[in-house]
Amino acid sequence: MVIQTPIIETIPITLDEDGIARVDGTRVTMRNIIAGFNRHETPEEIASAFPDVRLGAIYAVITWYLNHQEAVDVYLAEQPARDETVRQEVLARSSEQYDGQRDALGWPIGFFERTYGSFADNPVERDDTLPPPDVRDPVE
């Protein structure tokens, strides 16, 4: 009689609030570890690039990747789209924060962009007729 016991795999990976797989207790992504492995770096070389990640965790991530390569490759293929979604959400949050600061200072919408130009891909023409704001003046 053969008794079979299930094998439970534990890996040091956690999905963060944005759905990004990170090595437990660090900001290092699984994608970073797998990218190093796919560049033929040894686990020790990967560990030297990410000193916050234990060498054993790197071996565990690589082992899990090799045992579940198809699923991980699907996850990795989805990452550029996920990255863009997260980037857009961060930009929206940053824009809302900027709008709140602008409103608190009493600056009109577009004042900064007209005065100093835009950091966007298609910058707005600079308006040199407006004086720069003096942050030392109290807002009324």
Kinemage of the C-alpha trace (Angstrom):
@kinemage 1
@onewidth
@group {chain A} dominant
@subgroup {mainchain}
@vectorlist {calphas} color= white
{ca met a 1} P 0.000 0.000 0.000
{ca val a 2} L 1.367 3.382 -1.052
{ca ile a 3} L 0.388 6.447 0.889
{ca gln a 4} L 0.436 9.612 -1.155
{ca thr a 5} L 0.856 12.936 0.535
{ca pro a 6} L 0.401 16.193 -1.275
{ca ile a 7} L 3.430 18.374 -1.769
{ca ile a 8} L 2.839 21.933 -0.728
{ca glu a 9} L 5.044 24.475 -2.425
{ca thr a 10} L 5.723 27.725 -0.663
{ca ile a 11} L 7.443 30.527 -2.448
{ca pro a 12} L 8.531 33.876 -1.072
{ca ile a 13} L 6.282 35.838 -3.453
{ca thr a 14} L 3.372 38.120 -2.599
{ca leu a 15} L 1.061 40.031 -4.920
{ca asp a 16} L 0.922 43.697 -3.927
{ca glu a 17} L -2.157 45.943 -4.140
{ca asp a 18} L -1.441 46.554 -7.844
{ca gly a 19} L -1.173 42.826 -8.624
{ca ile a 20} L 2.604 42.892 -8.991
{ca ala a 21} L 4.441 39.797 -7.731
{ca arg a 22} L 7.176 40.864 -5.295
{ca val a 23} L 9.673 38.920 -3.213
{ca asp a 24} L 8.330 38.848 0.348
{ca gly a 25} L 9.465 41.760 2.484
{ca thr a 26} L 11.046 43.665 -0.426
{ca arg a 27} L 10.114 45.902 -3.350
{ca val a 28} L 11.959 43.552 -5.736
{ca thr a 29} L 9.653 42.043 -8.331
{ca met a 30} L 9.560 38.449 -9.444
{ca arg a 31} L 10.053 39.846 -12.945
{ca asn a 32} L 13.458 41.246 -11.897
{ca ile a 33} L 14.594 37.881 -10.570
{ca ile a 34} L 13.358 35.981 -13.641
{ca ala a 35} L 14.889 38.559 -15.994
{ca gly a 36} L 18.288 38.012 -14.374
{ca phe a 37} L 17.872 34.257 -14.647
{ca asn a 38} L 16.892 34.570 -18.335
{ca arg a 39} L 20.043 36.674 -18.897
{ca his a 40} L 21.964 33.612 -17.640
{ca glu a 41} L 22.979 35.294 -14.390
{ca thr a 42} L 23.655 32.967 -11.489
{ca pro a 43} L 21.490 33.291 -8.369
{ca glu a 44} L 24.570 34.750 -6.631
{ca glu a 45} L 24.887 37.431 -9.338
{ca ile a 46} L 21.194 38.234 -9.013
{ca ala a 47} L 21.601 38.445 -5.230
{ca ser a 48} L 24.448 40.923 -5.631
{ca ala a 49} L 22.112 43.171 -7.656
{ca phe a 50} L 19.370 42.888 -5.018
{ca pro a 51} L 21.027 42.799 -1.582
{ca asp a 52} L 17.643 42.961 0.192
{ca val a 53} L 16.692 39.548 -1.216
{ca arg a 54} L 18.036 36.432 0.477
{ca leu a 55} L 19.896 34.030 -1.783
{ca gly a 56} L 17.540 31.228 -0.743
{ca ala a 57} L 14.555 33.315 -1.851
{ca ile a 58} L 16.165 33.807 -5.272
{ca tyr a 59} L 16.687 30.045 -5.610
{ca ala a 60} L 13.066 29.465 -4.535
{ca val a 61} L 11.699 31.946 -7.090
{ca ile a 62} L 13.799 30.425 -9.883
{ca thr a 63} L 12.778 26.883 -8.883
{ca trp a 64} L 9.111 27.858 -8.836
{ca tyr a 65} L 9.528 29.567 -12.225
{ca leu a 66} L 11.059 26.433 -13.743
{ca asn a 67} L 8.206 24.306 -12.367
{ca his a 68} L 5.491 26.741 -13.544
{ca gln a 69} L 7.155 28.397 -16.514
{ca glu a 70} L 4.072 28.556 -18.731
{ca ala a 71} L 1.950 30.335 -16.096
{ca val a 72} L 4.761 32.713 -15.166
{ca asp a 73} L 5.418 33.551 -18.818
{ca val a 74} L 1.725 34.441 -19.231
{ca tyr a 75} L 1.951 36.660 -16.124
{ca leu a 76} L 5.134 38.324 -17.438
{ca ala a 77} L 3.573 38.900 -20.869
{ca glu a 78} L 0.688 40.763 -19.182
{ca gln a 79} L 3.009 43.038 -17.218
{ca pro a 80} L 3.564 45.821 -19.801
{ca ala a 81} L -0.201 46.444 -19.987
{ca arg a 82} L -0.463 46.289 -16.183
{ca asp a 83} L 2.500 48.666 -15.878
{ca glu a 84} L 0.765 51.173 -18.146
{ca thr a 85} L -2.452 50.935 -16.128
{ca val a 86} L -0.577 51.520 -12.875
{ca arg a 87} L 1.362 54.405 -14.465
{ca gln a 88} L -1.893 56.066 -15.561
{ca glu a 89} L -3.367 55.628 -12.059
{ca val a 90} L -0.269 57.180 -10.466
{ca leu a 91} L -0.380 60.088 -12.912
{ca ala a 92} L -4.058 60.626 -12.127
{ca arg a 93} L -3.369 60.598 -8.367
{ca ser a 94} L -0.412 62.952 -8.861
{ca ser a 95} L -2.532 65.251 -11.002
{ca glu a 96} L -5.250 65.336 -8.329
{ca gln a 97} L -2.632 66.122 -5.684
{ca tyr a 98} L -1.135 68.848 -7.886
{ca asp a 99} L -4.611 70.310 -8.523
{ca gly a 100} L -5.251 70.424 -4.773
{ca gln a 101} L -1.946 72.190 -4.144
{ca arg a 102} L -2.584 74.587 -7.024
{ca asp a 103} L -6.041 75.387 -5.666
{ca ala a 104} L -4.629 75.923 -2.155
{ca leu a 105} L -2.132 78.408 -3.564
{ca gly a 106} L -4.826 80.176 -5.553
{ca trp a 107} L -3.168 79.589 -8.909
{ca pro a 108} L -5.516 79.407 -11.904
{ca ile a 109} L -5.790 76.190 -13.915
{ca gly a 110} L -2.925 75.989 -16.419
{ca phe a 111} L -0.913 78.753 -14.692
{ca phe a 112} L 2.152 76.596 -14.149
{ca glu a 113} L 1.995 75.136 -17.648
{ca arg a 114} L 1.569 78.558 -19.288
{ca thr a 115} L 4.328 80.047 -17.176
{ca tyr a 116} L 6.945 77.307 -17.191
{ca gly a 117} L 5.892 74.946 -19.955
{ca ser a 118} L 4.683 71.394 -19.571
{ca phe a 119} L 6.531 68.230 -18.700
{ca ala a 120} L 4.196 66.285 -20.991
{ca asp a 121} L 5.274 64.738 -24.277
{ca asn a 122} L 3.690 67.650 -26.157
{ca pro a 123} L 4.656 70.743 -24.160
{ca val a 124} L 2.428 73.784 -24.117
{ca glu a 125} L 3.924 77.007 -25.468
{ca arg a 126} L 5.623 78.988 -22.748
{ca asp a 127} L 3.953 82.260 -21.808
{ca asp a 128} L 6.711 84.678 -20.781
{ca thr a 129} L 4.228 87.520 -20.226
{ca leu a 130} L 3.175 86.144 -16.846
{ca pro a 131} L 5.472 86.788 -13.910
{ca pro a 132} L 6.515 83.717 -11.924
{ca pro a 133} L 4.606 83.280 -8.687
{ca asp a 134} L 6.276 84.521 -5.561
{ca val a 135} L 5.765 81.705 -3.071
{ca arg a 136} L 6.608 84.072 -0.223
{ca asp a 137} L 3.411 86.104 -0.834
{ca pro a 138} L 0.489 84.870 1.268
{ca val a 139} L -2.465 83.457 -0.641
{ca glu a 140} L -5.619 85.508 -0.251
